[in-house]
Amino acid sequence: MKTRKFTIALILILSVTFSFAQYQEQERTSFGILGGVNMQTFNGKDNSGNKLENEMVVGYHVGVNILIPVAPEFFFQPGLLFTTKGAKNTSGLITSNYSISSIELPLNLVYRGSLGNGYVLVGFGPYVSYALMGKAKHEGGSVSYESDIEFKNEIESGDPLTTSYFKAFDAGGNVFVGYEMAGGLFIQLNTQLGMLNIKPEDKRIPNDESVIKNTGFGLSLGYRF
């Protein structure tokens, strides 16, 4: 009888210890590195108010984040990414490709709940970004022209027509879902919607109605430790 009671007590102690260890593992602050691909485009209107008909382009992102526990199974996740976004536009015989490289700061609230041997991830929150550089390439038949994108808030009346202009600062929201394995490897799919108009006010065009906003999705692979 005593042996049986001792065995039961030992099993209970080990179960509680294992559960507590799992809880500590799940609720600790952890760091992650990640990278992946972006599928991005520009939505909005041209200077006449007509809807933009742009295609998505492939970009990439790479960076780090940190999971900070705020409540059981809920975390605050700030991050820092280097990311490329852009769009492709065809107008008549001219095809234009835009690529913008930015530093991005996502600030997400994340649910991280146990599922199988790992964790399901669901997150959402705002992001802010600042463009560092960009390229615009225009092609028509055998002729092509490539130039650096210039970042400014207003296009002056004397600015060149051959230069592409965007605002450097952007902000919006993102949502992601993913799965983290027991060893720390994780994968996640996110969608992103820009909230700010990144097209500068163009003083060369009377009654300019143009609006450009980033939108798209991405797939990330990372490791948490």
N, CA and C of each residue as an Amber inpcrd file, in Angstrom:
protein
   675
   0.8350000  -1.2160000   0.0000000   0.0000000   0.0000000   0.0000000
   0.8630000   1.2580000   0.0000000   1.9020000   1.2510000   0.9070000
   2.7830000   2.4160000   0.9830000   3.5090000   2.6210000  -0.3420000
   3.9290000   1.4990000  -0.9580000   4.6250000   1.5960000  -2.2460000
   3.7190000   2.1970000  -3.3140000   2.4490000   1.7920000  -3.2770000
   1.4800000   2.3060000  -4.2460000   1.2570000   3.8010000  -4.0540000
   1.1050000   4.2130000  -2.7930000   0.9150000   5.6400000  -2.5050000
   2.1500000   6.4380000  -2.9240000   3.3130000   5.8620000  -2.6510000
   4.5520000   6.5580000  -3.0110000   4.6520000   6.7190000  -4.5310000
   4.2710000   5.6610000  -5.2660000   4.3200000   5.7090000  -6.7320000
   3.3760000   6.7660000  -7.2790000   2.1410000   6.8050000  -6.7090000
   1.1580000   7.8040000  -7.1470000   1.6600000   9.2130000  -6.8620000
   2.2080000   9.4080000  -5.6520000   2.7260000  10.7140000  -5.2750000
   3.8740000  11.1360000  -6.1890000   4.7410000  10.1860000  -6.5440000
   5.8740000  10.4770000  -7.4190000   5.3970000  10.8660000  -8.8090000
   4.3900000  10.1530000  -9.3090000   3.8220000  10.4740000 -10.6340000
   3.2250000  11.8750000 -10.6270000   2.4850000  12.2220000  -9.5530000
   1.8830000  13.5520000  -9.4510000   2.9490000  14.6330000  -9.4040000
   4.0020000  14.4050000  -8.6370000   5.0880000  15.3920000  -8.5230000
   5.7680000  15.5920000  -9.8790000   6.0450000  14.4770000 -10.5650000
   6.6890000  14.5730000 -11.8720000   5.7890000  15.2730000 -12.8940000
   4.4760000  14.9950000 -12.8200000   3.5260000  15.6310000 -13.7310000
   3.4850000  17.1350000 -13.5040000   3.4090000  17.5320000 -12.2180000
   3.3740000  18.9640000 -11.8940000   4.6710000  19.6380000 -12.3120000
   5.7990000  18.9550000 -12.0490000   7.0990000  19.5130000 -12.4250000
   7.2080000  19.6820000 -13.9220000   6.7470000  18.6820000 -14.6810000
   6.7960000  18.7540000 -16.1440000   5.8990000  19.8700000 -16.6630000
   4.6930000  19.9730000 -16.0980000   3.7620000  21.0270000 -16.5170000
   4.3190000  22.4060000 -16.2130000   4.9430000  22.5470000 -15.0290000
   5.5210000  23.8340000 -14.6530000   6.6940000  24.1900000 -15.5670000
   7.4810000  23.1810000 -15.9180000   8.6040000  23.4120000 -16.8250000
   8.1070000  23.8390000 -18.2000000   7.0320000  23.1890000 -18.6740000
   6.4440000  23.5770000 -19.9500000   5.9240000  25.0040000 -19.8940000
   5.2730000  25.3570000 -18.7820000   4.7400000  26.7080000 -18.6280000
   5.8750000  27.7360000 -18.6460000   6.9700000  27.4240000 -17.9050000
   8.1020000  28.3480000 -17.8890000   8.7040000  28.4960000 -19.2730000
   8.8180000  27.3830000 -19.9920000   9.3800000  27.4140000 -21.3390000
   8.5220000  28.2730000 -22.2570000   7.1940000  28.1420000 -22.1290000
   6.2840000  28.8740000 -22.9940000   6.2450000  30.3560000 -22.6460000
   6.3620000  30.6820000 -21.3630000   6.1510000  32.0610000 -20.9340000
   7.4320000  32.8910000 -20.8360000   8.5700000  32.3100000 -21.1420000
   9.8160000  33.0610000 -21.0300000   9.9740000  34.0210000 -22.2040000
  10.7790000  35.0710000 -22.0000000  11.1530000  35.9610000 -23.0890000
  12.0950000  35.2240000 -24.0300000  11.8660000  35.3380000 -25.3370000
  12.7040000  34.6290000 -26.3070000  12.9690000  35.5140000 -27.5160000
  14.0570000  35.1940000 -28.2040000  14.4720000  35.9610000 -29.3760000
  14.3200000  35.1060000 -30.6280000  14.0540000  35.7650000 -31.7420000
  13.8990000  35.0430000 -32.9910000  14.6070000  35.7400000 -34.1400000
  15.0820000  34.9540000 -35.0890000  15.5960000  35.4610000 -36.3610000
  14.7190000  34.8860000 -37.4580000  14.4810000  35.6550000 -38.5060000
  13.5850000  35.1900000 -39.5550000  13.9220000  35.8300000 -40.8860000
  13.4720000  35.2020000 -41.9410000  13.6150000  35.7220000 -43.2850000
  12.5870000  35.0690000 -44.1770000  12.3510000  35.6600000 -45.3350000
  11.3680000  35.0820000 -46.2270000  11.1010000  35.9420000 -47.4350000
  10.0100000  35.6520000 -48.1190000   9.6560000  36.3360000 -49.3640000
   8.4280000  37.2140000 -49.1580000   8.3730000  38.3030000 -49.9170000
   7.2140000  39.1950000 -49.9570000   6.5760000  39.1260000 -51.3360000
   5.2610000  39.2330000 -51.3710000   4.5150000  39.4700000 -52.6190000
   3.7620000  40.7730000 -52.4090000   4.2430000  41.8590000 -53.0250000
   3.7280000  43.1950000 -52.7240000   3.2960000  43.9350000 -53.9830000
   2.4190000  44.9150000 -53.7950000   2.0110000  45.7930000 -54.8780000
   1.5730000  47.1320000 -54.3020000   1.2480000  48.0680000 -55.1720000
   0.6970000  49.3570000 -54.7820000  -0.7820000  49.3960000 -55.1490000
  -1.6310000  49.7130000 -54.1880000  -3.0430000  49.9630000 -54.4420000
  -3.3140000  51.4550000 -54.3630000  -4.4140000  51.9000000 -54.9840000
  -4.7800000  53.3070000 -54.8720000  -5.3450000  53.8650000 -56.1560000
  -5.0590000  55.1620000 -56.4110000  -5.6060000  55.8660000 -57.5730000
  -4.4980000  56.6380000 -58.2750000  -4.6700000  56.8250000 -59.5960000
  -3.7240000  57.6690000 -60.3240000  -4.1230000  59.1360000 -60.1630000
  -3.4090000  60.0570000 -60.8320000  -3.6710000  61.4840000 -60.6170000
  -5.0270000  61.9410000 -61.1500000  -5.7040000  61.0790000 -61.9360000
  -7.0470000  61.4120000 -62.4140000  -8.1420000  60.8030000 -61.5510000
  -7.7420000  60.0330000 -60.5450000  -8.7140000  59.3910000 -59.6600000
  -9.1040000  57.9950000 -60.0880000  -8.4750000  57.4590000 -61.1320000
  -8.7850000  56.1070000 -61.5950000  -8.0230000  55.0740000 -60.7670000
  -8.6340000  53.9170000 -60.5660000  -8.0190000  52.8620000 -59.7620000
  -6.7480000  52.3480000 -60.4200000  -5.7060000  52.1790000 -59.6190000
  -4.4620000  51.6350000 -60.1240000  -4.6200000  50.1500000 -60.4420000
  -4.0380000  49.7280000 -61.5580000  -4.0660000  48.3240000 -61.9600000
  -2.6360000  47.8000000 -61.9690000  -2.0930000  47.5710000 -60.8010000
  -0.7150000  47.1140000 -60.6630000  -0.6520000  45.6150000 -60.4170000
   0.4850000  45.0260000 -60.7360000   0.7420000  43.6170000 -60.4650000
   1.6790000  43.4820000 -59.2680000   1.6410000  42.3190000 -58.6410000
   2.5370000  42.0570000 -57.5210000   3.9510000  41.7550000 -58.0070000
   4.9180000  42.0800000 -57.1620000   6.3120000  41.7290000 -57.4300000
   6.8580000  40.9660000 -56.2300000   7.9090000  40.1960000 -56.4660000
   8.5250000  39.3980000 -55.4110000   9.6420000  40.2030000 -54.7500000
   9.6320000  40.2560000 -53.4260000  10.6910000  40.8730000 -52.6560000
  11.1240000  39.9260000 -51.5470000  11.8080000  40.4570000 -50.5600000
  12.2600000  39.6150000 -49.4570000  12.3230000  40.4270000 -48.1720000
  12.4440000  39.7390000 -47.0640000  12.6280000  40.3860000 -45.7680000
  13.5270000  39.5240000 -44.9060000  14.2610000  40.1760000 -44.0120000
  15.1320000  39.4760000 -43.0760000  15.2490000  40.3380000 -41.8240000
  15.2650000  39.6950000 -40.6450000  15.3410000  40.4960000 -39.4340000
  15.2580000  39.6780000 -38.1620000  14.9130000  40.3610000 -37.0890000
  14.8540000  39.7610000 -35.7600000  13.5860000  40.2320000 -35.0500000
  13.1800000  39.4770000 -34.0090000  12.0980000  39.9230000 -33.1360000
  12.3010000  39.3480000 -31.7440000  11.4860000  39.8030000 -30.8240000
  11.5610000  39.3250000 -29.4450000  10.1450000  39.1110000 -28.9260000
   9.9320000  37.9860000 -28.2400000   8.6410000  37.6810000 -27.6200000
   8.7190000  38.0040000 -26.1330000   7.8650000  38.9250000 -25.6830000
   7.8570000  39.3540000 -24.2890000   6.5150000  38.9680000 -23.6740000
   6.4720000  38.0900000 -22.6660000   5.1860000  37.6580000 -22.0880000
   4.4610000  38.8050000 -21.3960000   3.1420000  38.9140000 -21.6540000
   2.3220000  39.9410000 -20.9980000   1.1560000  39.3260000 -20.2400000
   0.7990000  38.0910000 -20.5790000  -0.2750000  37.3350000 -19.9180000
  -0.1080000  35.8930000 -20.3560000  -0.7160000  34.9300000 -19.6430000
  -0.6050000  33.5330000 -20.0630000  -0.9800000  33.3490000 -21.5320000
  -0.0320000  32.8710000 -22.3240000  -0.1710000  32.5640000 -23.7510000
  -0.2290000  33.8130000 -24.6320000  -0.0830000  35.0090000 -24.0750000
  -0.0950000  36.2350000 -24.8710000   1.2280000  36.9770000 -24.7070000
   1.7250000  37.5260000 -25.8390000   3.0380000  38.1400000 -25.8730000
   2.9960000  39.4420000 -26.6710000   3.8990000  40.3470000 -26.3020000
   4.1760000  41.5180000 -27.1170000   5.4140000  41.2020000 -27.9460000
   5.3120000  41.4530000 -29.2670000   6.4110000  41.0650000 -30.1600000
   6.8480000  42.2460000 -31.0270000   7.8200000  43.0150000 -30.5720000
   8.4360000  44.0110000 -31.4530000   9.4830000  43.3500000 -32.3280000
   9.7480000  43.9160000 -33.4880000  10.7400000  43.3500000 -34.3900000
  11.4390000  44.4360000 -35.1800000  12.4360000  44.0580000 -35.9180000
  13.1650000  44.9690000 -36.7980000  13.5260000  44.2040000 -38.0640000
  13.0510000  44.6980000 -39.2170000  13.2290000  43.9920000 -40.4800000
  13.8490000  44.9050000 -41.5270000  14.6430000  44.3120000 -42.4030000
  15.0020000  44.9380000 -43.6700000  14.1260000  44.2820000 -44.7250000
  13.3730000  45.0690000 -45.4690000  12.3750000  44.4990000 -46.3660000
  12.3430000  45.2390000 -47.6930000  11.9990000  44.5240000 -48.7640000
  11.8520000  45.1360000 -50.0810000  10.4090000  44.9680000 -50.5470000
   9.8520000  46.0670000 -51.0580000   8.4790000  46.0750000 -51.5630000
   8.4620000  46.7870000 -52.9040000   7.3290000  46.7090000 -53.5970000
   7.2450000  47.3920000 -54.8760000   6.0000000  47.0220000 -55.6370000
   6.0580000  47.2310000 -56.9560000   4.9120000  46.9410000 -57.8120000
   5.3600000  46.9460000 -59.2640000   4.5110000  46.3680000 -60.1000000
   4.7280000  46.3630000 -61.5490000   3.5050000  46.9600000 -62.2220000
   3.7430000  47.8610000 -63.1730000   2.6390000  48.5310000 -63.8600000
   2.8870000  48.5190000 -65.3610000   1.8410000  48.2020000 -66.1080000
   1.9260000  48.2430000 -67.5670000   0.9110000  49.2520000 -68.0850000
   1.4170000  50.2420000 -68.8190000   0.5640000  51.2920000 -69.3900000
   0.9220000  51.4240000 -70.8620000   0.0280000  50.9390000 -71.7200000
   0.3250000  50.9490000 -73.1430000   1.4890000  50.0180000 -73.4380000
   2.5320000  50.5710000 -74.0480000   3.7150000  49.7880000 -74.3940000
   4.8000000  49.8690000 -73.3320000   4.5440000  50.6150000 -72.2500000
   5.5490000  50.8390000 -71.2190000   5.2570000  49.9800000 -69.9920000
   6.2440000  49.2060000 -69.5610000   6.1560000  48.4320000 -68.3280000
   7.1210000  49.0180000 -67.3130000   6.6080000  49.3300000 -66.1180000
   7.4150000  49.9530000 -65.0630000   7.4830000  49.0290000 -63.8540000
   8.6930000  48.8760000 -63.3250000   8.9150000  48.0920000 -62.1140000
   9.5150000  48.9910000 -61.0390000   8.9290000  48.9370000 -59.8450000
   9.3900000  49.7560000 -58.7340000   9.8190000  48.8290000 -57.5980000
  10.9640000  49.1230000 -56.9990000  11.4650000  48.3510000 -55.8640000
  11.9760000  49.3130000 -54.8060000  11.4510000  49.1740000 -53.5760000
  11.8170000  50.0590000 -52.4690000  12.3190000  49.2170000 -51.2990000
  13.4930000  49.5600000 -50.8030000  14.0820000  48.8700000 -49.6510000
  13.9020000  49.7280000 -48.4040000  13.3920000  49.1120000 -47.3200000
  13.0330000  49.8660000 -46.1210000  13.4700000  49.1450000 -44.8580000
  13.5880000  49.9190000 -43.7920000  13.6930000  49.3850000 -42.4400000
  12.2960000  49.4230000 -41.8340000  11.8450000  48.2930000 -41.2980000
  10.4600000  48.1920000 -40.8150000  10.4310000  47.7360000 -39.3580000
   9.5430000  48.3500000 -38.5950000   9.3690000  48.0210000 -37.1800000
   7.9430000  47.5420000 -36.9520000   7.6870000  46.2120000 -36.9050000
   6.3600000  45.6970000 -36.5450000   6.2090000  45.6130000 -35.0280000
   5.0100000  45.8960000 -34.5390000   4.7140000  45.8650000 -33.1030000
   3.4470000  45.0400000 -32.9060000   3.6240000  43.7420000 -32.6960000
   2.4910000  42.8180000 -32.7050000   2.1190000  42.3090000 -31.3140000
   0.8360000  42.0250000 -31.1440000   0.3470000  41.2420000 -30.0160000
   0.1510000  39.8270000 -30.5250000   0.7330000  38.8390000 -29.8230000
   0.7710000  37.4670000 -30.3240000   0.1300000  36.5020000 -29.3220000
  -0.7410000  35.6530000 -29.8480000  -1.2300000  34.5080000 -29.0800000
  -0.3620000  33.3090000 -29.4530000   0.1980000  32.6550000 -28.4430000
   1.0840000  31.4980000 -28.6560000   0.6040000  30.3630000 -27.7520000
  -0.2320000  29.5050000 -28.3140000  -0.8320000  28.4290000 -27.5310000
  -0.3000000  27.0680000 -27.9270000  -0.2400000  26.1480000 -26.9770000
   0.2720000  24.8030000 -27.2360000  -0.6120000  24.0750000 -28.2390000
   0.0370000  23.4040000 -29.1840000  -0.6570000  22.5770000 -30.1680000
   0.2880000  21.4630000 -30.5900000  -0.0480000  20.2330000 -30.2320000
   0.8490000  19.1260000 -30.4960000   2.1330000  19.2900000 -29.6960000
   3.2640000  19.1150000 -30.3500000   4.5540000  19.2820000 -29.6920000
   5.0820000  20.7100000 -29.7700000   4.3120000  21.6050000 -30.4010000
   4.7620000  22.9840000 -30.5730000   3.6940000  23.9890000 -30.1960000
   3.6820000  25.0990000 -30.9090000   2.7780000  26.2030000 -30.5690000
   2.1580000  26.7860000 -31.8300000   0.8690000  27.0810000 -31.7550000
   0.2130000  27.8230000 -32.8150000   0.4210000  29.3050000 -32.5430000
   0.6340000  30.0720000 -33.5910000   0.9050000  31.5030000 -33.4800000
  -0.1450000  32.2950000 -34.2440000  -0.7320000  33.2880000 -33.5780000
  -1.6580000  34.2160000 -34.2180000  -1.2970000  35.6220000 -33.7330000
  -0.9970000  36.5180000 -34.6400000  -0.5660000  37.8470000 -34.2310000
  -1.1670000  38.9480000 -35.0860000  -1.2370000  40.1370000 -34.5220000
  -1.6850000  41.3040000 -35.2780000  -1.1270000  42.5570000 -34.6170000
  -1.0690000  43.6260000 -35.3840000  -0.5850000  44.8810000 -34.8320000
  -0.1510000  45.8380000 -35.9240000   0.3160000  47.0230000 -35.5330000
   0.7630000  48.0190000 -36.5040000   2.2230000  47.8250000 -36.9030000
   2.6010000  48.4930000 -37.9570000   4.0110000  48.5830000 -38.3250000
   4.3150000  50.0140000 -38.7770000   5.5540000  50.4160000 -38.6490000
   6.0520000  51.6610000 -39.2360000   7.3040000  51.3210000 -40.0180000
   7.5550000  52.0450000 -41.0940000   8.7450000  51.7620000 -41.8930000
   9.2900000  53.0500000 -42.4890000  10.5650000  53.0030000 -42.8380000
  11.2250000  54.1530000 -43.4510000  12.0790000  53.6580000 -44.6070000
  11.8350000  54.2230000 -45.7890000  12.5390000  53.7930000 -46.9960000
  13.9770000  54.3010000 -47.0060000  14.8860000  53.4230000 -47.3950000
  16.3060000  53.7640000 -47.4720000  16.7660000  54.0200000 -48.9090000
  16.2320000  53.2550000 -49.8410000  16.6360000  53.3930000 -51.2410000
  15.6090000  52.7080000 -52.1220000  15.6670000  53.0150000 -53.4100000
  14.7250000  52.4090000 -54.3310000  15.1520000  52.5870000 -55.7760000
  14.6240000  51.7300000 -56.6380000  14.9110000  51.7730000 -58.0620000
  13.6030000  51.7230000 -58.8550000  13.5930000  52.4450000 -59.9670000
  12.4780000  52.3850000 -60.9030000  13.0350000  52.0500000 -62.2730000
  12.4430000  51.0530000 -62.9350000  12.8970000  50.6490000 -64.2580000
  11.7110000  50.6590000 -65.2130000  11.8710000  51.3550000 -66.3460000
  10.8120000  51.4860000 -67.3340000  11.3080000  50.8760000 -68.6510000
  10.4770000  50.0210000 -69.2460000  10.8460000  49.3390000 -70.4740000
   9.7340000  49.4520000 -71.5020000  10.1230000  49.7160000 -72.7430000
   9.1810000  49.7630000 -73.8510000   9.8680000  49.2930000 -75.1140000
   9.5230000  48.1080000 -75.6030000  10.2080000  47.5550000 -76.7630000
  11.6630000  47.2770000 -76.4350000  12.5670000  47.8460000 -77.2340000
  14.0020000  47.6440000 -77.0310000  14.6260000  48.7290000 -76.1710000
  13.8150000  49.6690000 -75.6890000  14.3110000  50.8050000 -74.9080000
  14.0050000  50.5980000 -73.4270000  14.9730000  50.8490000 -72.5760000
  14.7550000  50.7650000 -71.1380000  15.4660000  51.9180000 -70.4440000
  14.9050000  52.3270000 -69.3120000  15.4790000  53.4330000 -68.5490000
  15.3550000  53.1070000 -67.0700000  16.4490000  53.2110000 -66.3330000
  16.4550000  52.9040000 -64.9020000  16.9810000  54.1040000 -64.1250000
  16.3330000  54.3870000 -62.9950000  16.7540000  55.5260000 -62.1740000
  16.5000000  55.2340000 -60.7010000  17.1940000  55.9830000 -59.8490000
  16.9540000  55.8970000 -58.4170000  15.6390000  56.5880000 -58.0690000
  14.9050000  56.0020000 -57.1370000  13.7040000  56.6490000 -56.6200000
  14.1150000  57.7430000 -55.6450000  13.4680000  58.8770000 -55.7100000
  13.7400000  59.9830000 -54.7880000  12.6100000  60.0560000 -53.7620000
  12.9870000  60.2020000 -52.4950000  12.0040000  60.2210000 -51.4160000
  11.8350000  61.6440000 -50.8940000  10.5950000  62.1330000 -51.0050000
  10.2750000  63.4830000 -50.5350000   8.7720000  63.5720000 -50.3130000
   8.3420000  64.5740000 -49.5650000   6.9180000  64.7370000 -49.2510000
   6.1740000  65.5830000 -50.2800000   6.8970000  66.4160000 -51.0330000
   6.2800000  67.2570000 -52.0560000   7.1380000  67.2470000 -53.3120000
   6.4830000  67.1470000 -54.4710000   7.1570000  67.2370000 -55.7520000
   6.9950000  68.6730000 -56.2500000   8.0990000  69.3460000 -56.3890000
   8.0570000  70.7490000 -56.7970000   7.7950000  70.8740000 -58.3010000
   7.3410000  72.0610000 -58.7100000   6.9670000  72.2870000 -60.1090000
   8.1490000  72.1250000 -61.0650000   9.3720000  72.3290000 -60.5760000
  10.5370000  72.2040000 -61.4440000  11.2340000  70.8650000 -61.3750000
  10.7080000  69.9010000 -60.6330000  11.3510000  68.5910000 -60.5040000
  11.2630000  67.7970000 -61.8090000  12.2900000  66.9950000 -62.1150000
  12.3250000  66.2420000 -63.3850000  11.1590000  65.2680000 -63.5220000
  10.6780000  65.1330000 -64.7560000   9.5990000  64.1990000 -65.0450000
  10.1060000  62.7610000 -65.1440000  11.4060000  62.5960000 -65.3050000
  11.9770000  61.2560000 -65.4840000  12.2720000  60.5480000 -64.1640000
  12.0710000  61.2250000 -63.0340000  12.3380000  60.6400000 -61.7180000
  11.0370000  60.1690000 -61.0770000  11.0960000  59.0220000 -60.3910000
   9.9490000  58.5240000 -59.6270000  10.0820000  58.9770000 -58.1830000
   8.9620000  59.4070000 -57.5970000   8.9830000  59.9780000 -56.2510000
   8.0380000  59.2200000 -55.3290000   8.4940000  59.0020000 -54.1160000
   7.6640000  58.4080000 -53.0700000   8.0100000  59.0630000 -51.7420000
   7.0860000  58.9560000 -50.7910000   7.3870000  59.3570000 -49.4190000
   8.1740000  58.2470000 -48.7370000   9.0870000  58.6330000 -47.8680000
   9.9260000  57.6380000 -47.1980000   9.1940000  56.9300000 -46.0610000
   8.3020000  57.6490000 -45.3710000   7.6490000  57.0870000 -44.1830000
   6.3610000  56.3850000 -44.5630000   6.1520000  55.2100000 -43.9860000
   4.9350000  54.4340000 -44.2070000   4.5060000  53.8020000 -42.8920000
   3.2290000  53.5050000 -42.7720000   2.6910000  52.8310000 -41.5870000
   1.4240000  52.0980000 -41.9940000   1.1250000  51.0410000 -41.2470000
  -0.0650000  50.2550000 -41.5500000  -0.2760000  49.1620000 -40.5290000
  -0.9670000  48.1250000 -40.9430000  -1.2680000  47.0180000 -40.0430000
  -0.9120000  45.6900000 -40.6820000  -0.6390000  44.6960000 -39.8350000
  -0.3690000  43.3570000 -40.3580000  -1.0000000  42.2980000 -39.4650000
  -1.2830000  41.1580000 -40.0550000  -1.8600000  40.0030000 -39.3680000
  -1.0780000  38.7750000 -39.8200000  -0.7750000  37.8560000 -38.8930000
  -0.0780000  36.6450000 -39.3080000  -0.5610000  35.4370000 -38.5140000
  -0.3870000  34.2720000 -39.1160000  -0.6260000  32.9880000 -38.4620000
   0.5840000  32.1090000 -38.7380000   0.8760000  31.2150000 -37.8040000
   2.0260000  30.3540000 -38.0130000   2.0780000  29.2200000 -37.0220000
   3.1840000  28.4870000 -37.0910000   3.3830000  27.3610000 -36.1810000
   4.8560000  27.2910000 -35.8010000   5.1020000  27.1260000 -34.4930000
   6.4580000  26.9980000 -33.9670000   6.6600000  25.5780000 -33.4530000
   7.6860000  24.9120000 -33.9570000   7.9750000  23.5490000 -33.5300000
   8.6980000  23.5410000 -32.1860000   8.7470000  22.3620000 -31.5730000
   9.3280000  22.2490000 -30.2370000  10.7850000  22.6770000 -30.2060000
  11.5150000  22.4810000 -31.2990000  12.9300000  22.8370000 -31.3360000
  13.1990000  24.3070000 -31.5610000  12.1350000  25.0950000 -31.8370000
  12.3160000  26.5250000 -32.0450000  12.1350000  26.9880000 -33.4720000
  12.1230000  26.0600000 -34.4280000  11.9040000  26.4240000 -35.8260000
  10.4370000  26.8270000 -36.0250000  10.1940000  27.9360000 -36.7420000
   8.8110000  28.3590000 -36.9630000   8.6170000  28.8430000 -38.3920000
   7.3610000  28.7850000 -38.8190000   6.9510000  29.2710000 -40.1310000
   5.6890000  30.0870000 -39.9520000   5.5710000  31.1840000 -40.6970000
   4.3650000  31.9990000 -40.5660000   4.0230000  32.6950000 -41.8810000
   2.7330000  32.9100000 -42.0690000   2.1920000  33.5960000 -43.2360000
   1.5480000  34.8840000 -42.7670000   1.9280000  36.0020000 -43.3750000
   1.3730000  37.2730000 -42.9400000   0.7760000  38.0440000 -44.1120000
  -0.1610000  38.9040000 -43.7920000  -0.7040000  39.8420000 -44.7620000
  -0.5440000  41.2450000 -44.2010000  -0.3630000  42.2150000 -45.0980000
  -0.0250000  43.5650000 -44.6720000  -0.8180000  44.5780000 -45.4870000
  -1.2950000  45.6290000 -44.8070000  -2.0710000  46.6690000 -45.4660000
  -1.5520000  48.0340000 -45.0360000  -0.9960000  48.7730000 -45.9800000
  -0.5220000  50.1190000 -45.6970000  -1.6840000  51.0810000 -45.4910000
  -1.5610000  51.9580000 -44.5120000  -2.6230000  52.9130000 -44.1960000
  -2.3230000  54.3240000 -44.7010000  -1.0680000  54.5960000 -45.0220000
  -0.6750000  55.9460000 -45.4120000  -0.4830000  56.0560000 -46.9240000
  -0.7840000  57.2240000 -47.4530000  -0.5220000  57.5270000 -48.8500000
   0.9650000  57.8530000 -49.0070000   1.6970000  57.0050000 -49.7320000
   3.1330000  57.2280000 -49.8940000   3.4640000  57.9750000 -51.1910000
   2.4450000  58.4760000 -51.8700000   2.6770000  59.3140000 -53.0640000
   2.7760000  60.7720000 -52.6200000   3.8910000  61.4590000 -52.9120000
   4.0150000  62.8740000 -52.5290000   3.0040000  63.7530000 -53.2630000
   2.6680000  64.8670000 -52.6550000   1.8360000  65.8560000 -53.3290000
   2.6080000  66.3980000 -54.5340000   1.9800000  66.3500000 -55.7070000
   2.6560000  66.7430000 -56.9500000   2.1630000  68.1250000 -57.3880000
   3.0140000  69.1500000 -57.1920000   2.6340000  70.5160000 -57.5450000
   2.6930000  70.7650000 -59.0570000   3.1930000  69.7960000 -59.8090000
   3.2180000  69.9240000 -61.2650000   1.8680000  69.6090000 -61.8840000
   0.9890000  68.9310000 -61.1150000  -0.2940000  68.4680000 -61.6350000
  -1.4290000  69.1470000 -60.8740000  -2.2540000  69.9670000 -61.5300000
  -3.4030000  70.5820000 -60.8360000  -4.4120000  69.5120000 -60.4020000
  -4.9600000  69.6840000 -59.2020000  -5.9770000  68.7650000 -58.6930000
  -5.5160000  67.3070000 -58.7120000  -4.3000000  67.0820000 -58.2640000
  -3.7360000  65.7310000 -58.2210000  -4.5170000  64.8680000 -57.2320000
  -5.0780000  63.7590000 -57.7030000  -5.8760000  62.8610000 -56.8620000
  -5.1610000  61.5380000 -56.5770000  -3.8940000  61.4470000 -56.8790000
  -3.1900000  60.1680000 -56.7690000  -3.0260000  59.7220000 -55.3170000
  -3.2010000  58.4250000 -55.1140000  -3.0260000  57.7770000 -53.8100000
  -2.3120000  56.4530000 -54.0510000  -1.2390000  56.2040000 -53.3020000
  -0.5150000  54.9430000 -53.4030000  -0.3340000  54.3810000 -52.0010000
  -0.7320000  53.1120000 -51.8150000  -0.5670000  52.4330000 -50.5280000
   0.0180000  51.0410000 -50.7580000   0.9350000  50.6620000 -49.8770000
   1.5170000  49.3180000 -49.9430000   0.5050000  48.2660000 -49.4990000
   0.5130000  47.1340000 -50.1560000  -0.3020000  46.0090000 -49.7040000
   0.3160000  44.7100000 -50.2100000   0.0770000  43.6190000 -49.5000000
   0.6120000  42.3430000 -49.9530000   0.6580000  41.3230000 -48.8280000
   1.4450000  40.2770000 -49.0360000   1.5920000  39.2310000 -48.0240000
   3.0000000  38.6650000 -48.1060000   3.3610000  37.8630000 -47.1080000
   4.6950000  37.2920000 -47.0570000   4.7090000  35.9540000 -46.3570000
   5.7560000  35.1900000 -46.6090000   5.9630000  33.8960000 -45.9670000
   7.3390000  33.9160000 -45.3110000   7.3790000  33.6030000 -44.0140000
   8.6270000  33.6770000 -43.2450000   8.9940000  32.3250000 -42.6520000
  10.2880000  32.0840000 -42.5900000  10.8450000  30.9400000 -41.8900000
  11.8590000  31.4600000 -40.8850000  11.7960000  30.9570000 -39.6340000
  12.6790000  31.5040000 -38.6180000  13.0210000  30.4980000 -37.5370000
  13.8320000  30.9690000 -36.6040000  14.2340000  30.1360000 -35.4720000
  14.2000000  30.9620000 -34.2030000  13.6050000  30.3850000 -33.1570000
  13.4760000  31.0850000 -31.8700000  14.3420000  30.3900000 -30.8300000
  15.0590000  31.2120000 -30.0340000  15.9510000  30.6510000 -29.0180000
  15.9460000  31.5010000 -27.7550000
